Every structure is written in C-alpha cells, then in structure tokens.
C-alpha cells in the first residue's frame, strides 16, 4: 500500500539497502522535496552539493547516484516516467521564506514537514539539508539567472530511487503556492516501497 503524502505535508519511510522507493505525482504539477538520511546516523544526509560535485551535473539524470555529505552513495535514480525535470539548486521552503514573501502568519513549509516527519520516527536533525526537488523546473539561463516554472509532471508520473544504504526517506508535498511552482494549489504525492530488483 502506498504512503500518501497529503498536500502541504510530509511523510517518512524507512528503506533498506537495495530496496526501491517510488514517488508518484498523483494529480500532476506537484513538486516533492526529497530528503534521505543514513539509518545508522541521521547526521549523515543526502547532499545536493556533494552530488553535483560527484556527477558534474546541476540536475539529476537517470542512472546517477546521489551521495551524502560524507560522499557515500545513498540513492540511485533508477526510473523516471515524468518529463525528467528535477532540481538540485533550491533550498527547502521554511517559515523565513514565507515571511520574506509577505506571509504574516503560519504557513506550512517543507522544513517543518521534514521535522515533523522525522519526529514521527523519534528522530531529529539540527539543520534542514537542501533537498532534491522532484518534478521542479528551475532552469538556469546563460547569464546565470533562475526561472521558477510550474511543474509539468502529469497525473501518475513517478520517479524511482534505489537505496545504496539503509536510510530514512522523507518526502514533502511542497506547500509553496506563492511563486507558482505547483500551479494553483498544492496536491498530494505518494510513496511506494518496492521489492528489490
């Protein structure tokens, strides 16, 4: 049974080395912030910056490994039925981001979703790592400027990872609606734990 990640919320699952985990965009056009932590020590986490150095790419590609901040493989991208637009540049949204965008009161955020998801497993981290933002379109222009474009994933599009180590895998259905990356309103995602190949 899939784990449903409701719109604007997050969920965590434990994944064994060699096991595959799939993230599905149920309604289309929804960004998911993906985090992963070493099961033995959650202070070691998937690192977008270390992965960029390891792969010499700004954005993830099929077959490539994601590494931790200790430069150890943690996930491999093994399947993608979406248009293949994913981001490894943008930090997780947090309360400060929404204050900067003019939100006066509470607004759900991927940083808070991560903390709550880990707390559900009795875990905590001191710092929110930069996620891999699946289905998110942030192209880089020749002059270095970034564009914040609406996700073009379709209902049922999915991205699949294989764990290189036992890990805690967290997905936040990004609650951002102010910059248009999710279209009009955030929608749910699903996490499926698959059998090892």
N, C-alpha and C positions, 0 to 999 in steps of 0.2 A: 504493500500500500504506500502511495506517495505521501510525503510530508508536505502539507500545503503551507505555503508562506503567505499569509494574508497581506493584502495591500498595506503598505506603510509599516509592516512588522518584519521581524527576523526569526529564523529558526536555526538550530544547531543539530548536527548529527555526527555520530562517531563512525569513522570509515577505517577499515583495516587495509594494511598494505596489500596491493594487488586488486583491491575491490574498486569497482567503478561507481561513480556517482553522477547523476544527470540532473541538470537544472532546466526546467521547461517553462517557457513563457506561455501561460495558459490562454491569455486573451490577445496577446500581441502588443508590441510597443512598450514593453516594461523593462527597465534597467534593473539588474540584480547586482548588488555588491557582494562579491565572494571573498571570504577570508578563510584561511586554513592555518592550523596550529599543530605543532608536534604533540602527539598524545602524551608523551613522556615528560614534556616540559613546554607548557604553553607560552613561555617567554620566547621560544623559537617559532617564528611565523613565516608564512608565505610573504615574500618581499618583492614587490613590483620593481623596485630599483635594482635589486640584485639580479632579478630575472632579465631585465633589459640588458644588463652587463653580460650575462651568460649567453643570451641569444642574439645580441646585437640588433634587436628589433624594438620599435616603440610599441607595437601591438602584437598580441599573441597569434600564433599560427598553429594549424593542425600538426600534431606530432611533436611539438616542442614542450620542453619541461619547464615548469615553474620551480624556482628554488627558494630556500628560506634565507633569512638574514645571516645564517651561518653557511650559506652557499651549498646546502644539501638539497637534492631533489625532493619535492614534496608531492607534486601533482604533475601529470602529463595530460595535455589536451588530446583526446583520442577520438572525439566525434563532434560534429557540428552541423546541424541541419538548418541553421539560421543563415542570413546573408554574410555572416562572418565578421561583423563589426563589433569589436570589443575594445575596451580602453584599459590602459595601464598607466595613465598620467594623473588622473584626478583623485584627490583625497575624498574619503567618505564625508558625506554631509554631517554636520554636527550643529548643536544649538547656536554656536557663534556664527556659522554660515547663515543661518536663517535670520539672526539679528542683523547681520550685515545687509541682508536683502529686505530689511524693513519689517520683519515679523516681530511684534511686540510681546506676544505671549508664547505659550508652549507650542512647539511644532515637532512632530516625530522626526527622528533622524537615524541614519544608518549607524552612527557611532553609538547612540543609545540602544538601537536594536541589537548591535553586537554585544554590548554589555549585558543586556537582559537575556539574550540567548545563551551566553556563556554561564551566567548566574544560574540558569535552569539546570546546568550540569554541575553546579558547585564550583565553577571556575571563574577567574577574573584575570584581566591583563591591565597593566598600568597605562599603556598607550594604545590608541587605535591605529593599527597598521594601515597603510594605503592598500585598498582592496584591488582586486581585478574586477572591473566593472563590465559584466557580461551584457551584451546587446546594446552597449552605449556607444554612440557615434560622436567622437571628438576629433575630427580631422585637424591636421596641422598644415597650415599654409606655408608657402615658400618663405614668407617673411617671419615665420615662427608663431603667428597668431593662431589661437584655437577657436573653433566654432562649436557651439553647443547645439547639436542637431537632434531632432526627435528620433528615437529608436525605430528601426524599420523591421524588427523581428515580427513574424506573423504568428497567429494563434497556433500553438503546438510546436513552434521552433524550440530546439533544445541544444545544449552544449554538454558534452560528457567528458569527465576527467577520470583518470586512473590514479589512485593513491600510490605513491612511491614509499610511503611510510605510514604507520598508524597515525591518524590525525583526527582532529576535530574540525569539521567543515561547517561553515556558517554562511547563510545567505540572507541578505536583507532585500526585501522588495522596496526599492528606494522610494521614499515618500516625497521626493522633490517634484513640485508642480510649478514652481516659480520661474524656472529657466527653460521649460518646455522639453526636457529630455525624454519625459514619459508621455508626451502628448497632453491630453486634457486632465486626466486623473490617474493616479497610480492604481495598478491592478495586481492580482496575486501571481505568484510563481509556485512551482512545485519542485521538490527534491525527491529523487528516486535513488535508492541504493540498489545497485545491480550486482549480479553474480560476477565473480572474477572470470576473466577470459581464459 
